[in-house]
Amino acid sequence: MRSTARSIVWQLLIYVVSAVVIVAVLLQTDITERLAYRVEKGRLRALHESMPTAQELAVLNASGREVAAAVGPAVVAVICERNFDLSQHPPIRLHPDSLGHDVDTNGDVDSNALGPPQNLLQRFRSGDSRMTVPAGYGSGFVVDAERGHVITNNHVIDAADAITVQLADGRRFDAQVLGTDPKSDLALIRIEADDLHELRLADSDLVEVGDEVMAVGNPFGLSGTFSRGIISGKGRSSVSIHGAEYRSFLQTDAVINPGNSGGPLVDASGQVIGVNTAIATETGHYDGVGFAIPSKRIVQVLPALAAGRLVQRGYLGVSIVGVTGYVDWSRELGWDGYDGVIVREVLPNTPAATCGLRRGDMIVEIDGQRLRGTADLIDIVGAVSPGQSLDLLLWREREFVMQPVVVAAQPKNFSTRIPRSIDSDD
């Protein structure tokens, strides 16, 4: 009897222990989950508490906001139109998308700005074959508020018969072309307007890779668009953009898209360091690599453009090649570097011929400026006024020679791609 009671007690004890173990396991799982949740919640709370406060965030954003506020009023949309006579062209099928779009004061697309396409067809059928059609749009910025001068890209306005400038406040004005310079892809236009705001030009030579910049303009007709990035590279001369012969572009990762052309690239102080010009892309849209004409180029051509004159540039009269593409030749000349340019040909009756330059001479420096390649020589000589003297540091017959040369004016129809003699008749 006693053993039976003892057995029952042991069984009850086993049941109780098992129940306790099961409850403990269940409770432990819940406790573990709750503990893990509390740990994660604490971690997230700590992250949130370490983030900037509203006041601190305002301080961080202040510089960008200030730049946008200071720059925005001086940036304009450039809207171009062309005269078109249907009677002078084969019959065409008009489609709404082929007519382009206008830009309203809010930067929105107004597809009715020129009237529905069927209105154009009605005009043609009524005997009026002349019309004005959109030829594209771009950007620009006021560089002289008193005189109403606006800088933009030459490729933005070169096909236009009529140009309209829309200010940031929505006002619109007809624009007059004062001067163009296809070789640098720059143009200066003028509007008759009061209460304009202008931007100052910075020295683009002082810009360094890594500097913060903003690209401003009207991508896809969205007026007053700002994008932020850095200077990704300097002196990009290997890219051919819109036929420009004077390059040394600034490269940036600030977003540039169709419609940004002609708008300013500004530094952290809101000064212009470049003119947004093109993108390197396989899609037709932004792929992370944009190019801007350095502001020093504006300074060089602005006086001539404002006066309606052709831009006068210096001229040597040589055909040159870069060392990097002709390493074997440079080694034959005893040069073991990769900078500098080699004179391939000296044209007769030119400053180069007069000062005694020879085929095979290596030009290493001009007025103390080291030449990395052909683009440097083209830029330096092109920026010199005719009649000015330059000191060329040559590598000739395995020794350095200093050679002065008096620069002449570029002949008519001169191209850096096709050297011409200075006494050319055309």
C-alpha positions in Angstrom: 0.0 0.0 0.0 2.8 2.3 0.9 4.7 1.5 -2.4 1.5 2.3 -4.4 1.2 5.7 -2.7 4.9 6.4 -3.3 4.5 5.5 -7.0 1.5 7.9 -7.3 3.5 10.7 -5.7 6.4 10.1 -8.1 4.1 10.2 -11.1 2.5 13.4 -9.8 6.0 14.9 -9.3 7.0 14.0 -12.8 3.8 15.6 -14.2 4.4 18.7 -12.3 8.1 19.0 -13.3 7.2 18.4 -16.9 4.5 21.0 -16.8 6.9 23.4 -15.2 9.5 22.7 -17.9 7.0 23.2 -20.7 5.8 26.4 -19.2 9.3 27.6 -18.7 10.2 26.8 -22.3 7.2 28.7 -23.5 7.9 31.6 -21.2 11.6 31.6 -22.2 10.7 31.8 -25.9 8.3 34.8 -25.2 10.9 36.4 -23.0 13.6 36.0 -25.7 11.4 37.5 -28.4 10.4 40.4 -26.1 14.0 40.9 -25.1 15.1 41.0 -28.8 12.3 43.4 -29.7 13.3 45.7 -26.8 17.0 45.6 -27.9 16.1 46.5 -31.5 13.7 49.2 -30.4 16.4 50.6 -28.2 18.9 50.5 -31.1 16.5 52.3 -33.5 15.6 54.9 -30.8 19.3 55.6 -30.3 19.7 56.0 -34.1 16.8 58.5 -34.2 18.2 60.4 -31.3 21.6 60.6 -32.9 20.2 62.2 -36.1 20.2 66.0 -36.5 17.4 67.9 -34.9 15.2 70.2 -36.9 17.4 73.1 -35.9 20.6 71.3 -36.8 19.1 70.1 -40.1 18.2 73.7 -41.0 21.9 74.6 -40.4 23.1 71.8 -42.6 20.7 72.8 -45.4 21.2 76.5 -45.0 24.1 76.7 -47.5 22.2 74.9 -50.3 19.1 76.9 -49.6 21.0 80.2 -49.7 22.6 79.3 -53.0 19.3 78.3 -54.6 17.6 81.5 -53.3 20.5 83.7 -54.6 21.0 81.9 -58.0 17.4 81.1 -59.0 16.2 84.6 -60.0 19.0 85.0 -62.5 18.4 81.7 -64.4 16.1 81.8 -67.4 14.5 79.5 -69.9 15.4 80.0 -73.5 12.6 79.0 -75.9 13.4 78.9 -79.6 11.1 78.9 -82.6 11.6 78.5 -86.4 9.6 79.8 -89.3 8.2 77.1 -91.4 6.5 77.2 -94.8 4.6 74.0 -95.7 4.4 75.0 -99.3 8.2 74.7 -99.6 8.3 71.2 -98.2 6.7 67.8 -99.0 3.4 67.0 -97.2 4.0 66.0 -93.6 1.9 64.3 -91.0 1.6 66.4 -87.9 1.6 64.7 -84.6 1.2 66.4 -81.2 4.5 65.2 -79.9 6.3 66.5 -83.0 5.4 70.1 -82.2 7.2 70.3 -78.9 5.9 72.1 -75.8 5.9 75.4 -74.2 6.8 76.1 -70.6 4.5 78.0 -68.3 5.5 80.1 -65.2 5.3 77.0 -62.9 7.6 74.9 -65.2 4.7 72.7 -66.2 4.1 71.5 -69.8 1.4 73.5 -71.6 0.5 71.4 -74.7 -2.0 74.0 -75.9 0.4 76.9 -76.0 0.7 76.8 -79.7 -2.8 75.5 -80.3 -3.9 72.0 -81.3 -2.2 70.5 -84.3 -5.4 70.4 -86.2 -5.4 74.2 -86.2 -2.2 74.2 -88.1 -3.8 71.9 -90.7 -6.8 74.1 -90.9 -4.5 77.1 -91.6 -2.7 75.2 -94.3 -6.0 74.1 -95.9 -7.2 77.7 -95.8 -4.2 78.8 -97.8 -1.9 80.0 -95.0 1.1 77.7 -95.3 3.4 79.8 -93.0 3.7 79.0 -89.4 6.1 79.1 -86.5 7.1 75.8 -84.9 9.1 75.1 -81.7 12.8 74.5 -82.4 13.8 73.5 -78.9 14.5 75.0 -75.5 17.4 75.4 -73.2 18.6 77.5 -70.3 20.6 80.6 -69.7 21.5 83.1 -67.0 21.7 86.9 -66.7 25.3 88.1 -66.7 24.6 91.8 -66.9 21.4 93.0 -65.4 21.8 96.6 -66.6 22.1 95.7 -70.2 19.9 92.6 -70.2 22.7 90.3 -71.3 22.0 86.6 -71.1 24.6 83.8 -71.6 23.6 80.5 -73.2 24.9 77.8 -75.4 25.4 78.5 -79.1 23.8 75.2 -80.0 20.6 76.2 -78.1 19.9 79.2 -80.4 21.8 78.5 -83.6 18.8 77.2 -85.5 16.2 79.7 -84.1 14.4 82.4 -86.1 12.8 83.7 -82.9 14.0 83.5 -79.3 11.9 84.0 -76.2 13.5 84.3 -72.7 11.3 83.4 -69.7 12.4 84.8 -66.4 12.1 82.9 -63.1 9.2 85.2 -62.1 7.3 84.2 -65.3 7.8 87.3 -67.4 8.6 86.7 -71.1 10.7 88.8 -73.5 11.8 88.6 -77.1 15.5 88.2 -77.3 18.1 89.6 -79.7 21.3 87.7 -80.5 24.3 89.9 -79.8 27.1 87.5 -80.7 27.8 83.8 -81.1 31.0 81.8 -80.9 30.5 78.3 -82.2 34.1 77.4 -81.4 33.4 77.6 -77.7 29.7 76.9 -78.1 28.8 80.1 -76.3 26.3 82.8 -77.3 25.1 86.1 -75.8 21.5 87.3 -76.2 19.8 90.5 -75.0 16.4 91.3 -73.6 14.7 94.6 -72.8 13.7 94.1 -69.2 13.8 95.8 -65.8 14.5 94.5 -62.4 16.8 91.7 -63.5 19.2 89.8 -61.3 22.6 88.7 -62.5 25.2 86.1 -61.5 28.9 86.7 -61.0 31.6 84.7 -62.8 34.1 82.8 -60.6 37.6 81.8 -61.7 37.2 78.2 -63.0 40.9 77.6 -62.7 40.6 77.6 -58.9 38.0 74.8 -59.0 39.3 71.5 -57.7 38.0 67.9 -58.1 35.6 67.2 -55.2 34.3 70.7 -54.8 30.5 70.9 -54.3 28.5 72.4 -57.2 24.9 72.9 -58.4 23.6 72.6 -61.9 20.7 74.9 -62.6 18.3 75.0 -65.6 15.2 73.8 -67.2 15.5 70.0 -67.8 12.5 68.7 -69.8 10.9 72.1 -69.5 10.9 72.0 -65.6 12.0 75.5 -64.9 14.2 76.4 -62.0 15.5 72.9 -61.4 18.6 72.5 -59.1 20.7 69.4 -58.8 23.7 68.9 -56.5 27.0 67.2 -57.1 30.7 67.6 -57.2 33.4 68.4 -59.7 34.3 65.0 -61.0 37.2 66.0 -63.3 38.9 69.0 -65.0 40.4 69.7 -68.4 38.3 67.1 -70.2 39.4 67.7 -73.8 39.1 64.2 -75.3 35.3 64.6 -75.7 33.9 66.3 -78.8 30.8 68.3 -77.9 28.6 70.3 -80.4 31.6 71.0 -82.6 33.4 73.1 -79.9 37.1 73.4 -80.7 38.1 75.0 -77.3 37.3 72.4 -74.7 39.0 71.7 -71.3 35.5 71.0 -70.0 34.6 70.6 -66.3 33.1 67.2 -65.5 30.4 66.9 -62.9 28.0 64.3 -61.5 25.4 67.0 -60.8 22.3 65.9 -62.8 22.2 67.4 -66.3 19.5 66.5 -68.8 18.1 67.9 -72.1 17.0 71.5 -71.4 19.9 72.2 -69.0 22.1 73.4 -71.8 23.2 77.0 -71.3 22.3 77.0 -67.6 24.9 77.8 -64.9 27.1 75.4 -62.9 27.6 77.3 -59.7 29.9 76.8 -56.7 29.0 76.8 -53.0 29.1 80.6 -53.0 26.6 80.8 -55.9 29.1 82.1 -58.4 29.2 80.6 -62.0 32.1 78.3 -62.6 30.7 76.8 -65.9 28.0 76.6 -68.4 26.2 73.2 -68.5 26.6 71.9 -72.1 26.3 68.2 -72.6 26.2 64.7 -71.1 28.0 61.5 -71.8 25.2 58.9 -72.2 24.1 55.8 -74.0 20.4 56.4 -73.2 20.0 60.1 -74.2 19.4 61.0 -70.6 21.6 61.4 -67.4 24.1 58.6 -66.8 26.2 60.4 -64.2 28.7 62.2 -66.4 28.0 65.8 -67.4 30.2 68.5 -68.9 30.3 72.3 -68.5 32.3 75.0 -70.3 34.6 76.6 -67.7 33.8 80.2 -66.8 37.2 81.4 -67.9 36.0 80.8 -71.5 33.1 83.2 -70.9 35.5 85.9 -69.7 37.6 85.4 -72.8 34.8 85.8 -75.3 32.3 88.0 -73.5 33.7 91.4 -74.7 33.6 90.4 -78.3 30.1 88.9 -78.1 28.8 92.0 -76.3 30.2 94.2 -79.1 28.9 91.9 -81.9 32.4 91.1 -83.1 34.1 87.9 -84.1 36.2 86.5 -81.3 39.8 87.2 -82.1 42.2 84.3 -81.1 45.9 83.8 -81.3 47.5 81.7 -84.0 50.9 80.0 -84.3 50.6 78.1 -87.6 51.6 74.6 -86.5 50.2 71.1 -86.8 50.7 69.3 -83.5 50.2 65.8 -82.0 50.2 64.7 -78.3 53.0 62.7 -76.9 50.6 60.0 -75.5 49.6 59.1 -79.0 53.1 59.2 -80.4 55.2 57.7 -77.6 57.6 56.0 -80.1 58.3 59.3 -81.8 58.9 61.1 -78.5 61.3 58.4 -77.4 63.3 58.9 -80.7 63.5 62.5 -79.7 64.9 61.6 -76.3 61.9 62.5 -74.3 60.9 60.1 -71.6 57.7 61.8 -70.3 54.1 61.7 -71.5 53.3 65.4 -71.4 54.0 68.0 -74.1 53.2 68.2 -77.8 55.2 67.4 -80.9 55.3 69.8 -83.9 54.4 67.7 -86.9 54.3 70.5 -89.4 55.2 74.2 -89.6 53.1 76.2 -92.1 54.9 78.8 -94.2 54.4 82.5 -93.6 53.2 82.0 -90.0 54.5 83.0 -86.6 55.8 79.5 -86.1 57.8 79.7 -89.3 59.1 83.2 -88.5 60.4 82.3 -85.1 62.1 79.1 -86.4 60.0 76.3 -85.1 60.8 72.9 -86.8 59.2 69.6 -87.3 60.1 67.4 -84.4 60.3 70.2 -81.9 58.5 69.4 -78.6 56.7 72.2 -77.0 56.8 71.5 -73.2 55.6 74.8 -71.7 54.1 78.1 -72.8 54.8 81.1 -70.5 55.6 78.6 -67.7 52.4 76.6 -68.1 53.0 72.9 -68.6 51.3 71.3 -71.6 49.6 68.0 -70.8 48.5 67.6 -74.4 47.3 69.4 -77.6 44.2 70.9 -76.0 46.3 72.9 -73.6 48.3 74.5 -76.4 45.1 75.2 -78.3 43.5 76.8 -75.3 46.5 78.9 -74.3 47.3 80.2 -77.7 43.7 80.8 -78.5 43.3 83.0 -75.4 46.1 85.2 -76.4 45.5 88.5 -78.2 47.2 88.9 -81.6 50.5 90.7 -81.4 51.3 89.3 -77.9 54.5 87.5 -77.3 54.8 84.0 -75.8 57.8 82.1 -74.5 57.9 78.5 -75.7 60.0 76.0 -73.8 61.1 73.5 -76.4 62.8 70.1 -76.2 65.1 70.2 -79.3 68.0 67.9 -80.1 67.8 66.5 -76.5 68.1 69.8 -74.7 65.8 72.5 -73.6 65.5 75.7 -75.6 63.5 78.9 -74.9 61.9 80.3 -78.0 59.9 83.6 -78.0 57.1 83.9 -80.6 54.8 86.8 -81.5 51.3 85.4 -82.0 49.2 86.5 -85.0 45.4 86.6 -85.5 43.7 83.4 -86.7 43.0 83.5 -90.4 39.4 83.6 -91.7 37.7 80.2 -91.5 40.5 78.8 -89.4 39.9 75.6 -87.6 42.1 73.9 -85.0 41.3 70.7 -86.8 42.7 72.1 -90.1 45.8 74.3 -89.7 45.9 77.1 -92.4 48.6 79.5 -93.5 48.1 83.1 -92.2 48.3 84.6 -95.7 45.3 82.6 -96.9 43.0 84.5 -99.2 39.8 83.0 -97.8 
